[in-house]
Amino acid sequence: MNRNEARRRLAALRAEVERHRRLYYQELAPEIEDSEYDALERELADLEAAYPELVADLSPTARVGDDRDERFPAAPHARPMLSLQNSYDLAEVRSFDQRVRRELGAQAGVVYTVEPKMDGVAIAVRYRDGALAAALTRGDGLRGDVVTRNVATIATVSARLPRGWRGQFPAPVDACEARGEVYLARSRFAELNAEREAAGLEPFANPRNATAGTLKTLDPGEVGRRGLSVVFYQLFPLTDGDRWTEAGDLPSHRAELQALAALGLPVNPLLETAQDADELAGCLARLESRRHDLDYQIDGAVIKVDSAAQQQRLGWTAKAPRWGLAYKFAAEEATTRLRAITLQVGRTGVITPVAELEPVALAGTTVSRATLHNWEELERKDIRPGDRVVVAKGGDIIPKVLRSLPEARDGTQRPLPMPKRCPVCGQKAARREGEVALRCLNPTCPAVLAGRLRHFAGRQAGNVEGLGERWIDLFLAKGWVESPADLFRLERGALAALPGWGERSADNLMQAIAATPRRPWANKIFALGIPQVGIATATTLAREYASIDALARATADELSGLADIGPLVAEAITTWFADASVRAFLADLRSVGFFLAREEQPAARPVAPGDDPIAGRTFVLTGTLAGLTRDEARAAIEERGGKVAGSVSKRTDVLVAGEKPGSKQAKAAALGITIWDETTLRRHLGTPESAGDR
């Protein structure tokens, strides 16, 4: 690979990694398994190591994923909330053990802890003077969303620690923080989905997504009803300013767990210790053998050096502690026959091949269907109807066909040709330039309409209670609706006459539909189904543009200058608004009163009074900063009320240029944008020269 090829591959990998992070953390709709994502990120890291001069500003290899939602206030973490390095191979576990021993010294004895890796959502819970004071999500690792009221509804999160709680620490403290994982038990997940299906609502995709969505629900009462659980795994003292103080640290991970249990906070009892790689392998095998018997989802095991002193010696990278490792279990596999390949059409027109399987027992359930993703994947794996195939459950949730077994063919199996027409409406199907997905190009395809209506009615969008999938399908079949605007034209009498409805059900639905124009502007933008726009991006757009007309006029250059919106997302938004069918769709919604002449915009981040050089301004960081990491600079700017964008545009106020700033500095100079060096940034932030130095 030459330098130009490397540059193109790096750009493609960064865009793909960022897209999958957004799908996983913000939209709760992952398209690939964790192992596939990790392979992409590892390829990106290897290529950046081979071509360091091509490393991009704010590369995803230097940052953890970001689950922040601008509907919630954000606050800084007491200490960085990092993720663990992932491993799928016992050989990597042995390499980890060898590195730990090498860096600690040959004479140092090492004890490791091994515990389940819960498949949930990380949370930090603070107690001040023994009372619950705050709860934060991981966010971007430096700042998290404040979800205190929601976490307080979890039955096992104590509102107050027991008397004498300070005695758990070796030095006097007035505050402490417990970190853990919020999750939804398998049994509770099944109950919730049964309730939703009975009500005609779409079931939750999996426990992890349901947990993440529940934590970001604005109604604490609904959060409490869903019945979340939590286990804690870390405990440390805080100063009065909610910052970590090493003085009161506990001596080991096992001591942390014992102290948490003594404080009445739940911990996972499945803890083992090991002293070398062989013992680690035994612990991992025992835990893996139990994974399907547990009432909660785990996707692996967490390995940690037990001693806090040894953890300090080993240190951290920008993304992960060097004293810990997440070992991911391999997906359980089974072999069965692929009876047929059927086609599904989603709300964006994407046609997805689906495997119809002879039922097979897998990971504690019976599997009869599995996604095949797209035709490129189908051709690459050479999967044909009638094949014997190997299936697995990614993360023990999503059934997936791993590969076919060509040696088992009898000559009757033939590849499924890519359809030229939509299987639902019969209209033309094609691939757009640069896309792998095959799409139905008919905007009035019944499957596309149904998907658009389901999205519009969703909880984070229009929140039309009572409009479940079965009713949408019925309304479409009767010809009552084709688009979201038609919901406003439904007739009360016709609804009341439906079997099982009556006047009360009809009134409830009519009232829910009538309330959608009063939904927050960000939720209304999300309801439109703009490609690449999740609720977090919708909130950014809502804050910047006060009406649908203003948003529709935005250029890609303007959009890419906003925080958290890159060039690819900006291009997707402007392309969508330029489509003639979209203009007709928006005009129809305008005619029924869905849009207001001026929408009520979300409150801006707090801005300090006076002529503050940081608050309310948009910054772009470029080049290498000497005394601050990029994440530290970003967090400091945001804490002061500023915004950090990924690219330079006319909306940029200040470019902060470190060493080797690249083309961004030239573009900023051409646009007349203020350029600061790191010393100037530190002075305006009030950051001492030594702060953040490594």
C-alpha positions as CSV (number, residue, x, y, z in Angstrom):
1,M,0.0,0.0,0.0
2,N,1.5,3.3,-1.0
3,R,0.9,6.6,0.8
4,N,-2.0,7.7,-1.4
5,E,-3.7,4.4,-0.9
6,A,-3.1,4.6,2.8
7,R,-4.7,8.1,3.0
8,R,-7.8,6.9,1.2
9,R,-8.1,3.7,3.3
10,L,-7.6,5.8,6.5
11,A,-10.4,8.2,5.5
12,A,-12.7,5.3,4.7
13,L,-11.9,3.5,8.0
14,R,-12.4,6.6,10.2
15,A,-15.7,7.4,8.6
16,E,-16.9,3.8,9.0
17,V,-15.7,3.6,12.7
18,E,-17.5,6.9,13.5
19,R,-20.7,5.7,11.8
20,H,-20.8,2.5,13.7
21,R,-20.0,4.4,17.0
22,R,-23.0,6.7,16.3
23,L,-25.3,3.7,15.5
24,Y,-24.2,1.9,18.7
25,Y,-24.0,4.7,21.3
26,Q,-26.5,7.3,20.1
27,E,-29.0,5.6,17.8
28,L,-29.0,2.2,19.6
29,A,-29.2,0.4,16.3
30,P,-25.8,-1.4,15.7
31,E,-25.4,-3.0,12.3
32,I,-22.4,-5.2,13.0
33,E,-21.1,-7.4,15.8
34,D,-18.6,-6.1,18.4
35,S,-15.9,-8.4,16.9
36,E,-16.4,-6.8,13.4
37,Y,-16.2,-3.3,14.9
38,D,-13.1,-4.1,16.9
39,A,-11.5,-5.5,13.7
40,L,-12.2,-2.1,11.9
41,E,-10.7,-0.1,14.8
42,R,-7.7,-2.4,15.0
43,E,-7.0,-2.0,11.3
44,L,-7.3,1.8,11.7
45,A,-4.8,1.8,14.6
46,D,-2.3,-0.4,12.7
47,L,-2.5,1.8,9.6
48,E,-2.1,5.0,11.7
49,A,1.0,3.5,13.3
50,A,2.4,2.7,9.9
51,Y,1.7,6.2,8.6
52,P,1.9,8.6,11.7
53,E,2.1,11.6,9.4
54,L,-1.5,10.8,8.3
55,V,-3.0,10.6,11.7
56,A,-6.1,12.7,11.7
57,D,-7.2,15.3,14.3
58,L,-9.6,13.7,16.8
59,S,-9.0,10.2,15.4
60,P,-11.5,7.7,16.9
61,T,-8.4,5.6,17.9
62,A,-7.7,8.2,20.6
63,R,-11.2,8.6,21.9
64,V,-13.8,6.3,23.5
65,G,-17.3,6.1,22.1
66,D,-19.7,9.0,23.0
67,D,-23.2,8.3,24.3
68,R,-24.0,11.9,25.2
69,D,-27.6,13.2,24.5
70,E,-28.0,16.9,24.5
71,R,-31.5,16.6,26.1
72,F,-29.6,16.0,29.3
73,P,-27.2,18.3,31.1
74,A,-23.6,17.2,31.1
75,A,-21.0,17.2,33.9
76,P,-17.3,16.4,34.1
77,H,-16.2,13.0,35.4
78,A,-14.3,12.9,38.7
79,R,-11.6,10.8,36.8
80,P,-11.7,9.7,33.2
81,M,-14.2,6.9,32.6
82,L,-12.3,4.8,30.1
83,S,-13.1,1.6,28.3
84,L,-11.1,-1.7,28.3
85,Q,-9.0,-3.1,25.5
86,N,-10.9,-6.0,23.9
87,S,-9.5,-9.4,23.2
88,Y,-11.0,-12.5,21.5
89,D,-8.0,-14.8,21.8
90,L,-6.4,-16.7,24.7
91,A,-3.0,-15.9,23.1
92,E,-3.7,-12.2,23.7
93,V,-4.5,-13.0,27.3
94,R,-1.1,-14.6,27.6
95,S,0.5,-11.6,26.0
96,F,-1.3,-9.3,28.4
97,D,0.0,-11.4,31.4
98,Q,3.6,-11.3,30.0
99,R,3.5,-7.6,29.5
100,V,2.2,-7.0,33.0
101,R,4.9,-9.1,34.5
102,R,7.6,-7.5,32.4
103,E,6.5,-3.9,33.3
104,L,6.1,-4.7,37.0
105,G,9.4,-6.5,37.2
106,A,10.3,-10.2,37.5
107,Q,10.1,-10.3,41.3
108,A,6.6,-8.8,41.5
109,G,3.8,-11.2,42.4
110,V,0.6,-10.6,40.4
111,V,-3.0,-11.5,41.3
112,Y,-5.7,-11.0,38.7
113,T,-9.4,-10.8,39.3
114,V,-11.8,-12.3,36.7
115,E,-15.5,-11.3,36.7
116,P,-18.4,-11.3,34.2
117,K,-18.5,-8.5,31.6
118,M,-22.0,-7.3,31.8
119,D,-23.6,-6.2,28.6
120,G,-25.2,-3.0,29.8
121,V,-24.6,0.7,30.2
122,A,-21.8,2.1,32.4
123,I,-22.8,4.5,35.2
124,A,-21.1,6.6,37.8
125,V,-23.0,7.3,41.0
126,R,-21.8,9.9,43.5
127,Y,-22.6,10.1,47.2
128,R,-22.0,13.3,49.2
129,D,-22.2,13.1,53.0
130,G,-23.7,9.6,52.4
131,A,-26.6,10.8,50.3
132,L,-27.1,10.2,46.6
133,A,-26.0,13.4,44.9
134,A,-25.5,12.6,41.1
135,A,-25.4,9.9,38.5
136,L,-23.6,10.2,35.2
137,T,-23.4,8.0,32.1
138,R,-19.9,7.4,30.5
139,G,-20.5,10.1,27.8
140,D,-17.2,10.7,26.0
141,G,-15.2,9.4,29.0
142,L,-14.5,13.0,30.2
143,R,-18.0,14.3,30.6
144,G,-21.2,12.3,31.0
145,D,-24.9,13.0,30.9
146,V,-26.5,13.7,34.3
147,V,-29.3,11.0,34.8
148,T,-29.6,11.2,38.6
149,R,-33.4,11.1,38.7
150,N,-33.6,8.1,36.4
151,V,-30.9,6.1,38.3
152,A,-32.6,6.9,41.6
153,T,-35.6,4.8,40.4
154,I,-33.4,1.7,40.3
155,A,-34.4,-0.3,43.4
156,T,-30.9,-1.4,44.4
157,V,-29.3,2.1,44.1
158,S,-29.4,3.3,47.7
159,A,-30.6,6.8,48.3
160,R,-28.4,7.0,51.4
161,L,-25.4,4.9,52.5
162,P,-25.5,3.2,55.9
163,R,-24.2,5.1,58.9
164,G,-20.4,4.7,59.3
165,W,-19.9,4.5,55.5
166,R,-16.7,6.6,55.8
167,G,-15.1,3.8,57.7
168,Q,-14.7,1.8,54.5
169,F,-12.0,4.2,53.4
170,P,-8.4,4.3,54.8
171,A,-8.5,8.1,55.1
172,P,-11.3,10.6,56.0
173,V,-13.6,11.4,53.1
174,D,-16.9,13.4,52.7
175,A,-17.8,12.0,49.3
176,C,-17.3,9.0,47.1
177,E,-18.2,7.5,43.7
178,A,-19.3,4.0,42.8
179,R,-19.1,2.9,39.2
180,G,-21.0,0.0,37.7
181,E,-23.2,-1.3,34.9
182,V,-26.9,-0.8,34.6
183,Y,-28.7,-3.7,32.9
184,L,-32.0,-5.3,32.2
185,A,-32.4,-8.9,33.4
186,R,-33.4,-11.5,30.8
187,S,-36.6,-12.3,32.6
188,R,-37.6,-8.7,32.9
189,F,-36.8,-8.1,29.3
190,A,-39.1,-10.9,28.2
191,E,-41.9,-9.5,30.4
192,L,-41.5,-6.0,28.9
193,N,-41.6,-7.3,25.4
194,A,-44.7,-9.4,26.1
195,E,-46.4,-6.3,27.4
196,R,-45.4,-4.2,24.4
197,E,-46.5,-6.8,21.9
198,A,-49.9,-7.1,23.7
199,A,-50.3,-3.4,23.4
200,G,-49.4,-3.5,19.6
201,L,-46.0,-1.8,20.2
202,E,-42.7,-2.8,18.6
203,P,-40.7,-5.0,21.0
204,F,-37.2,-3.9,22.2
205,A,-34.4,-5.3,20.1
206,N,-32.3,-6.6,23.0
207,P,-31.6,-5.9,26.7
208,R,-28.6,-3.6,26.1
209,N,-30.5,-1.3,23.8
210,A,-33.5,-1.3,26.1
211,T,-31.3,-0.4,29.0
212,A,-29.6,2.5,27.1
213,G,-32.9,3.8,25.8
214,T,-34.5,3.6,29.3
215,L,-31.7,5.6,31.0
216,K,-32.2,8.4,28.4
217,T,-36.0,8.5,29.0
218,L,-37.2,11.9,30.2
219,D,-39.9,10.4,32.4
220,P,-38.4,8.9,35.6
221,G,-41.7,7.2,36.3
222,E,-41.4,5.2,33.1
223,V,-37.8,4.4,34.0
224,G,-38.9,3.0,37.3
225,R,-41.6,0.9,35.8
226,R,-39.2,-0.9,33.4
227,G,-37.3,-2.4,36.3
228,L,-33.6,-1.8,35.6
229,S,-30.9,-3.5,37.7
230,V,-27.3,-2.5,38.5
231,V,-24.0,-4.1,39.7
232,F,-21.1,-2.0,40.9
233,Y,-17.4,-2.8,40.4
234,Q,-15.4,0.3,41.4
235,L,-15.4,2.6,44.5
236,F,-13.1,5.6,45.2
237,P,-13.1,8.8,47.4
238,L,-13.8,12.3,46.2
239,T,-12.8,15.7,47.4
240,D,-15.3,18.5,48.1
241,G,-15.0,19.6,44.4
242,D,-16.1,16.1,43.2
243,R,-12.6,15.3,42.0
244,W,-10.8,12.0,42.7
245,T,-8.3,12.0,45.6
246,E,-5.8,9.1,45.8
247,A,-5.3,9.6,49.5
248,G,-8.4,7.5,50.4
249,D,-8.0,4.9,47.7
250,L,-8.7,1.3,48.6
251,P,-5.7,-1.1,48.3
252,S,-7.2,-3.5,45.7
253,H,-10.1,-4.3,43.4
254,R,-11.2,-7.0,45.8
255,A,-11.2,-4.5,48.6
256,E,-13.4,-2.2,46.5
257,L,-15.9,-5.0,46.0
258,Q,-16.0,-5.8,49.7
259,A,-16.5,-2.1,50.6
260,L,-19.3,-1.8,48.0
261,A,-21.1,-4.8,49.5
262,A,-20.7,-3.4,53.0
263,L,-22.3,-0.2,51.8
264,G,-25.3,-2.1,50.5
265,L,-24.5,-1.6,46.9
266,P,-24.9,-4.8,44.7
267,V,-21.8,-6.5,43.3
268,N,-21.5,-9.6,41.2
269,P,-20.7,-12.7,43.3
270,L,-19.0,-14.5,40.3
271,L,-15.5,-13.3,41.1
272,E,-12.4,-15.5,40.8
273,T,-8.7,-14.8,41.1
274,A,-5.8,-16.1,39.1
275,Q,-2.0,-15.8,39.3
276,D,-0.9,-16.6,35.8
277,A,-2.1,-17.1,32.2
278,D,-3.0,-20.8,32.8
279,E,-5.2,-20.0,35.8
280,L,-6.8,-17.1,33.8
281,A,-7.7,-19.5,31.0
282,G,-9.4,-21.8,33.6
283,C,-11.4,-18.9,35.1
284,L,-12.5,-17.8,31.6
285,A,-13.6,-21.4,30.7
286,R,-15.7,-21.8,33.8
287,L,-17.4,-18.5,33.4
288,E,-18.2,-19.2,29.7
289,S,-19.8,-22.5,30.6
290,R,-22.2,-20.6,32.9
291,R,-23.1,-17.7,30.6
292,H,-26.4,-19.1,29.3
293,D,-27.6,-20.0,32.8
294,L,-27.5,-16.4,34.1
295,D,-30.5,-14.1,34.2
296,Y,-28.5,-11.3,32.7
297,Q,-26.5,-10.8,29.5
298,I,-22.7,-11.1,29.5
299,D,-20.5,-11.0,26.5
300,G,-17.2,-11.9,28.1
301,A,-15.1,-11.5,31.2
302,V,-13.2,-8.6,32.7
303,I,-9.6,-9.3,33.8
304,K,-7.9,-6.8,36.2
305,V,-4.7,-6.6,38.1
306,D,-6.0,-6.7,41.7
307,S,-3.4,-4.4,43.4
308,A,-4.2,-0.7,43.2
309,A,-0.4,0.1,43.6
310,Q,0.4,-2.1,40.7
311,Q,-2.4,-0.5,38.6
312,Q,-0.8,2.9,39.3
313,R,2.6,1.6,38.1
314,L,1.1,0.1,34.9
315,G,-0.9,3.3,34.1
316,W,-3.4,4.2,31.4
317,T,-3.5,5.1,27.7
318,A,-5.8,7.8,26.4
319,K,-8.6,5.2,26.0
320,A,-8.0,2.3,28.3
321,P,-6.2,1.2,31.5
322,R,-3.1,-0.9,30.9
323,W,-3.9,-3.1,33.9
324,G,-7.2,-4.5,32.5
325,L,-8.5,-6.5,29.6
326,A,-11.9,-7.4,28.3
327,Y,-12.0,-11.0,27.1
328,K,-14.9,-11.5,24.7
329,F,-16.5,-14.9,24.4
330,A,-16.8,-16.5,21.0
331,A,-20.4,-16.6,19.7
332,E,-22.0,-20.0,20.2
333,E,-22.4,-21.8,16.8
334,A,-24.8,-24.3,15.4
335,T,-25.4,-25.9,12.0
336,T,-28.7,-26.1,10.2
337,R,-30.3,-25.9,6.7
338,L,-31.1,-22.6,5.0
339,R,-34.7,-23.2,3.7
340,A,-35.1,-20.0,1.8
341,I,-33.9,-16.4,1.5
342,T,-36.7,-13.8,1.9
343,L,-36.5,-10.1,1.4
344,Q,-37.4,-7.3,3.9
345,V,-37.8,-3.6,3.0
346,G,-37.1,-1.0,5.6
347,R,-38.2,2.7,6.0
348,T,-35.4,4.0,3.9
349,G,-36.1,1.5,1.1
350,V,-33.1,-0.8,1.9
351,I,-33.8,-4.3,0.8
352,T,-32.3,-6.8,3.2
353,P,-32.0,-10.6,2.5
354,V,-33.2,-12.7,5.5
355,A,-32.3,-16.4,6.1
356,E,-35.3,-18.6,6.8
357,L,-33.7,-21.5,8.7
358,E,-34.7,-25.0,9.9
359,P,-35.2,-24.2,13.6
360,V,-32.1,-24.9,15.7
361,A,-31.3,-24.5,19.4
362,L,-28.7,-21.8,19.9
363,A,-27.6,-19.9,23.1
364,G,-30.7,-21.0,25.0
365,T,-33.3,-20.1,22.4
366,T,-34.6,-21.6,19.1
367,V,-33.5,-19.7,16.0
368,S,-35.4,-19.9,12.8
369,R,-34.4,-16.5,11.1
370,A,-31.2,-14.6,10.7
371,T,-30.1,-11.5,8.9
372,L,-27.8,-11.8,5.8
373,H,-27.2,-8.0,5.7
374,N,-26.8,-7.3,2.0
375,W,-25.9,-8.8,-1.4
376,E,-22.3,-8.0,-1.2
377,E,-22.1,-10.1,2.1
378,L,-24.3,-12.8,0.5
379,E,-21.9,-13.1,-2.5
380,R,-18.7,-12.9,-0.4
381,K,-19.8,-15.8,1.8
382,D,-21.4,-17.7,-1.1
383,I,-24.6,-18.4,0.7
384,R,-27.4,-20.1,-1.3
385,P,-30.9,-21.4,-0.5
386,G,-30.7,-25.0,0.4
387,D,-27.2,-24.8,1.9
388,R,-26.1,-26.2,5.2
389,V,-25.0,-23.1,7.1
390,V,-23.3,-22.2,10.4
391,V,-25.2,-19.7,12.5
392,A,-24.3,-17.8,15.6
393,K,-25.8,-15.3,17.9
394,G,-23.8,-12.1,17.9
395,G,-23.6,-10.9,21.5
396,D,-26.0,-13.7,22.3
397,I,-28.8,-11.6,20.8
398,I,-28.8,-11.2,17.0
399,P,-28.8,-14.5,14.9
400,K,-26.3,-14.3,12.1
401,V,-25.3,-16.7,9.3
402,L,-21.5,-17.0,9.6
403,R,-20.8,-19.2,6.6
404,S,-22.1,-21.9,4.2
405,L,-20.8,-25.5,4.0
406,P,-20.2,-25.9,0.2
407,E,-19.0,-29.5,0.7
408,A,-22.6,-30.5,1.8
409,R,-24.2,-29.3,-1.5
410,D,-25.9,-31.8,-3.8
411,G,-25.9,-29.6,-6.9
412,T,-29.4,-28.1,-6.6
413,Q,-28.2,-25.0,-4.7
414,R,-28.0,-21.9,-6.8
415,P,-27.0,-18.3,-5.8
416,L,-29.9,-15.9,-5.3
417,P,-29.7,-13.2,-8.0
418,M,-29.9,-9.6,-6.8
419,P,-33.5,-8.4,-7.5
420,K,-34.1,-5.7,-10.0
421,R,-37.5,-4.8,-8.5
422,C,-38.8,-4.3,-4.9
423,P,-40.4,-7.5,-3.5
424,V,-43.2,-5.4,-2.0
425,C,-44.3,-2.9,-4.6
426,G,-42.6,-4.3,-7.7
427,Q,-41.0,-1.0,-8.6
428,K,-37.3,-0.5,-9.6
429,A,-34.6,-1.4,-7.1
430,A,-31.0,-0.2,-7.4
431,R,-27.8,0.7,-5.5
432,R,-27.0,4.4,-5.0
433,E,-23.5,5.4,-6.0
434,G,-21.0,4.6,-3.2
435,E,-23.5,2.4,-1.3
436,V,-23.5,-1.3,-0.7
437,A,-27.3,-1.4,0.1
438,L,-29.9,-2.2,-2.5
439,R,-32.9,0.1,-2.2
440,C,-36.5,0.3,-3.4
441,L,-36.6,3.6,-5.3
442,N,-40.4,4.0,-4.9
443,P,-41.1,6.5,-2.0
444,T,-44.7,5.3,-1.8
445,C,-43.8,1.6,-1.4
446,P,-46.0,0.2,1.4
447,A,-43.0,-1.2,3.3
448,V,-41.3,2.2,3.1
449,L,-44.4,3.9,4.2
450,A,-44.9,1.5,7.2
451,G,-41.3,2.0,8.3
452,R,-41.6,5.8,8.0
453,L,-44.8,5.8,10.1
454,R,-43.3,3.5,12.8
455,H,-40.3,5.8,13.0
456,F,-42.5,9.0,13.1
457,A,-44.6,7.5,16.0
458,G,-41.6,6.3,18.0
459,R,-40.9,7.4,21.6
460,Q,-37.9,9.7,20.7
461,A,-39.8,11.1,17.7
462,G,-43.5,11.9,17.6
463,N,-44.2,9.7,20.6
464,V,-47.7,8.7,19.4
465,E,-48.8,6.3,22.2
466,G,-51.1,3.5,21.1
467,L,-49.9,3.6,17.4
468,G,-48.2,0.2,17.3
469,E,-47.0,-1.8,14.3
470,R,-50.2,-3.8,13.9
471,W,-52.4,-0.6,13.7
472,I,-50.0,1.0,11.2
473,D,-50.3,-2.1,9.0
474,L,-54.1,-2.0,9.4
475,F,-54.4,1.7,8.5
476,L,-52.2,1.2,5.5
477,A,-54.2,-1.8,4.3
478,K,-57.5,0.2,4.6
479,G,-55.9,3.0,2.6
480,W,-56.4,5.5,5.5
481,V,-52.7,6.6,5.6
482,E,-49.7,6.8,3.4
483,S,-47.5,9.3,5.2
484,P,-47.2,10.8,8.7
485,A,-49.3,13.8,7.6
486,D,-52.2,11.4,7.0
487,L,-52.3,10.5,10.7
488,F,-53.7,14.0,11.3
489,R,-56.6,13.3,8.8
490,L,-57.8,10.1,10.5
491,E,-61.5,10.2,11.4
492,R,-62.6,9.6,14.9
493,G,-65.7,7.7,14.0
494,A,-63.8,5.3,11.7
495,L,-61.3,4.6,14.5
496,A,-64.0,4.0,17.1
497,A,-65.7,1.5,14.8
498,L,-62.6,-0.7,14.6
499,P,-62.9,-4.1,16.5
500,G,-61.7,-3.7,20.0
501,W,-61.4,0.1,19.9
502,G,-64.3,2.2,20.9
503,E,-64.6,5.9,21.5
504,R,-62.0,6.1,24.3
505,S,-59.2,4.4,22.3
506,A,-60.1,6.6,19.3
507,D,-59.9,9.7,21.5
508,N,-56.6,8.7,23.0
509,L,-55.0,8.2,19.6
510,M,-56.4,11.4,18.2
511,Q,-55.0,13.3,21.2
512,A,-51.6,11.7,20.9
513,I,-51.4,12.6,17.2
514,A,-52.6,16.2,17.9
515,A,-49.9,16.6,20.5
516,T,-47.0,15.9,18.1
517,P,-46.6,19.5,16.9
518,R,-45.9,20.5,20.5
519,R,-43.1,17.9,20.8
520,P,-39.6,19.4,21.4
521,W,-38.1,20.6,18.2
522,A,-35.2,18.1,18.3
523,N,-37.7,15.2,18.5
524,K,-39.6,16.6,15.6
525,I,-36.5,16.8,13.5
526,F,-35.6,13.2,14.5
527,A,-39.2,12.1,13.5
528,L,-38.5,13.2,9.9
529,G,-36.2,10.2,9.5
530,I,-33.3,12.2,8.0
531,P,-30.5,9.8,7.1
532,Q,-27.6,9.8,9.6
533,V,-29.5,12.0,12.0
534,G,-30.0,10.4,15.5
535,I,-31.5,12.2,18.4
536,A,-28.2,13.7,19.5
537,T,-27.6,15.2,16.0
538,A,-31.2,16.3,15.9
539,T,-30.6,18.3,19.1
540,T,-27.6,20.0,17.6
541,L,-29.6,21.0,14.5
542,A,-32.5,22.1,16.7
543,R,-30.3,24.4,18.7
544,E,-28.8,26.0,15.5
545,Y,-31.9,26.3,13.3
546,A,-35.2,27.7,14.5
547,S,-37.5,26.4,11.7
548,I,-37.7,23.7,9.1
549,D,-37.2,26.3,6.4
550,A,-33.9,27.4,8.0
551,L,-32.7,23.9,8.4
552,A,-33.6,23.0,4.8
553,R,-31.6,26.0,3.5
554,A,-28.4,25.0,5.4
555,T,-25.4,24.1,3.3
556,A,-23.1,21.2,3.8
557,D,-20.3,23.6,4.7
558,E,-22.4,25.2,7.4
559,L,-23.5,21.9,8.8
560,S,-20.1,20.4,9.0
561,G,-18.9,23.3,11.1
562,L,-21.4,22.3,13.9
563,A,-20.2,20.3,16.9
564,D,-20.6,16.5,16.3
565,I,-21.5,16.8,12.6
566,G,-18.9,15.8,10.1
567,P,-18.7,16.1,6.3
568,L,-20.4,12.8,5.6
569,V,-23.4,13.5,7.9
570,A,-23.6,17.1,6.5
571,E,-23.7,15.7,3.0
572,A,-26.4,13.2,3.9
573,I,-28.6,15.9,5.4
574,T,-28.3,18.3,2.4
575,T,-28.9,15.5,-0.1
576,W,-32.1,14.5,1.7
577,F,-33.5,18.0,1.7
578,A,-32.7,18.5,-2.0
579,D,-34.9,15.5,-3.0
580,A,-38.2,16.5,-4.7
581,S,-40.2,13.7,-2.8
582,V,-38.8,15.0,0.5
583,R,-40.0,18.6,-0.3
584,A,-43.4,17.2,-1.0
585,F,-43.3,15.2,2.3
586,L,-42.4,18.3,4.3
587,A,-45.0,20.4,2.5
588,D,-47.7,17.8,3.5
589,L,-46.6,18.0,7.1
590,R,-46.7,21.8,7.0
591,S,-50.2,21.7,5.7
592,V,-51.5,19.8,8.7
593,G,-49.8,22.1,11.2
594,F,-46.9,19.9,12.2
595,F,-44.3,22.6,11.8
596,L,-44.4,26.0,13.6
597,A,-43.2,29.2,12.0
598,R,-40.6,29.4,14.7
599,E,-39.9,26.3,16.8
600,E,-38.9,26.5,20.5
601,Q,-35.2,25.7,20.4
602,P,-33.3,23.8,23.1
603,A,-31.5,25.8,25.7
604,A,-27.9,26.5,24.7
605,R,-25.1,25.2,27.0
606,P,-24.6,27.6,29.9
607,V,-22.6,30.7,28.9
608,A,-20.6,32.6,31.5
609,P,-21.5,36.2,31.9
610,G,-19.4,39.0,30.5
611,D,-17.0,38.9,27.6
612,D,-15.9,35.3,28.0
613,P,-13.4,34.2,25.3
614,I,-14.6,30.6,25.6
615,A,-18.3,30.4,26.4
616,G,-20.7,30.4,23.4
617,R,-17.9,30.1,20.8
618,T,-17.1,27.2,18.4
619,F,-13.5,25.8,18.4
620,V,-11.6,23.5,16.1
621,L,-8.5,21.7,17.4
622,T,-5.7,20.7,15.1
623,G,-2.1,19.5,15.3
624,T,-0.5,18.0,18.4
625,L,-0.9,19.7,21.8
626,A,2.1,19.4,24.1
627,G,0.7,19.8,27.6
628,L,-3.0,18.8,27.1
629,T,-4.4,15.8,25.5
630,R,-7.0,16.5,22.8
631,D,-9.8,15.1,25.0
632,E,-8.6,17.3,28.0
633,A,-8.7,20.4,25.8
634,R,-12.2,19.5,24.5
635,A,-13.5,18.8,28.0
636,A,-12.1,22.1,29.3
637,I,-13.7,24.1,26.5
638,E,-17.1,22.4,26.9
639,E,-17.0,22.9,30.6
640,R,-16.6,26.6,30.1
641,G,-19.6,26.7,27.7
642,G,-17.8,26.4,24.4
643,K,-18.3,23.9,21.5
644,V,-15.7,21.8,19.7
645,A,-16.4,21.0,16.0
646,G,-14.4,18.6,13.8
647,S,-13.9,20.8,10.8
648,V,-13.2,24.5,9.9
649,S,-16.1,26.5,8.5
650,K,-17.5,30.0,8.4
651,R,-19.1,29.2,11.8
652,T,-15.8,28.5,13.5
653,D,-14.8,31.2,15.9
654,V,-11.3,29.9,17.0
655,L,-8.8,27.4,15.6
656,V,-6.4,26.1,18.2
657,A,-3.3,25.0,16.4
658,G,-0.7,22.7,17.9
659,E,2.4,21.3,16.2
660,K,2.0,20.2,12.5
661,P,-1.5,21.8,12.2
662,G,-2.0,20.8,8.5
663,S,-4.5,22.2,6.1
664,K,-7.0,23.4,8.7
665,Q,-4.7,26.3,9.7
666,A,-4.5,27.4,6.1
667,K,-8.3,27.2,5.7
668,A,-8.8,29.1,8.9
669,A,-6.4,31.9,7.8
670,A,-8.2,32.2,4.5
671,L,-11.5,32.6,6.2
672,G,-10.1,35.2,8.7
673,I,-10.7,32.9,11.7
674,T,-8.9,33.7,14.9
675,I,-6.0,31.3,15.5
676,W,-4.6,30.5,18.9
677,D,-1.6,28.5,19.9
678,E,-1.7,26.2,23.0
679,T,-0.3,28.8,25.3
680,T,-3.2,31.2,24.4
681,L,-5.8,28.5,24.9
682,R,-4.3,27.7,28.4
683,R,-4.3,31.4,29.3
684,H,-8.0,31.8,28.4
685,L,-8.9,28.6,30.2
686,G,-7.0,29.6,33.2
687,T,-5.1,26.3,33.0
688,P,-1.6,26.2,34.6
689,E,1.3,25.3,32.2
690,S,1.9,22.1,34.1
691,A,-1.8,20.9,34.0
692,G,-2.3,17.8,32.0
693,D,1.4,17.2,31.3
694,R,2.3,13.6,30.9
